[in-house]
């Protein structure tokens, strides 16, 4: 009987933890939407940076090619 009580308490604790994680995800999503409305260019740049960092971590060669292409494009646009 005691084991069932412990398992029940653990299940409730996990449910509370899941609800807290969902709340944090919702707050982050709301912050992204709000920042996209108030400062769209900065938000797009930040999200693009996160996507680029993820691509470099997952696919190093493709990320290196993308970074090199962006650097070359930046040099071409300056002249």
C-alpha positions, 0 to 999 in steps of 0.5 A: 500500500505504501508503494502505491502511495509513493508512486501516486506522489511521484506521478503528481510531481511529474504532472506538476513538472510537466505543467511548469515546463509547458508554461515556460514554453508558452511564455517563451513563445509569447515573448517571441511573438511580442518581440516579432511585433515590436522589433521584427528585424532584430527578432528575425536576426536573432532567430536566424542566428539560432538556426545558423548555430543549430546548423553548424552544430548538426552539420559542420561542413554545411554550416561552414559553407553557409558562414563562408557564403555569408562572409563573402556576401558581406564583403561583396555588399560593402564594395 
